[in-house]
Amino acid sequence: MLLASCPSDWRKLRYLINWLLKSWLVQEIKRINYVKSYYLIEKTIEKKEEKLLIIVWLDNEKIKQFVQKQRPEVSFLSGL
């Protein structure tokens, strides 16, 4: 299982999900809406709304390379 944090742009997210499934690199993707991230930047707290994807994969490294090549804004939180 792999956790990935994605921007809230639903068009890009839908494209990414379809693209991963059609690539045959993943078996299943679960999307969690309304995840809020909080950052401390120069003594101010900033918040950002994101989506969280839970990806059931076939090959962890292939997925990371595949996604980072096309969507560098996606960050991987952990590989379980």
N, C-alpha and C positions, 0 to 999 in steps of 0.2 A: 504494500500500500504506500502511496506517495501523497503528500499534502502539497498543494500549490496555491499560492495567493495570487489573485488576478484582479485587475482593475474592474470597475463596475460597469464598463461599457458593454451592454448586453449584446450588441451586434458582433463585436470582436470575440466575446466569450462564446456565443453560439457557434461562430465560425471555428473557434479553437476546439470546442467539444466535438463537433462534427468531423473536423479534420483528424483529430486523434483517433476517433472510433473507426473512420474509414481507412486509416493507415494500417490497421490491424496490429498496432503496438499495445493497445490497451484492451482490457476485457469489459471494464465498467467504469463509469464516471458518475460521481454524486456531487451535486452542487449545493453549497450552503449559502444562502443569501444573508445579507445584512451583517456582515462581520465588520466590526469597527476596529481600526488600528490607531493607536495613540503614539505620538513621537514627541520627544523633547528636543527642540531645535532652537539653539541660541536663547535659552531661558524661557521659551514659550512652548506651550503644549499645542500640538497640531493633531487633528484627527482626520482620518480618511476612511471612507467606506469602501470595502472590497468584497469580493466573492471568494469563497474557499472551495477548491475542488479536491475531492478525495478520489484518487485514481488507483484502480486495481490494474496492475501492469503485467506484462509478460517479461520485459527486460528493462530494468530501471535506468541504466545508463543510456540506452538507445532513446528512451522517451525524453530524458533531459537534453540530450544533444539535439533531438528533433525539434523540441519546443523552443530551446534557446536560439536556434538558427532563425526561426520564423517570428517568434514573439519574445524579444528580450525583456519586455516589461513584466513577464511572469516570473515570480520568484518561488523556488522550491523550499518549503519549510522543513520537511524531513522525509526520509525514506524509511518506512517501517518494515 
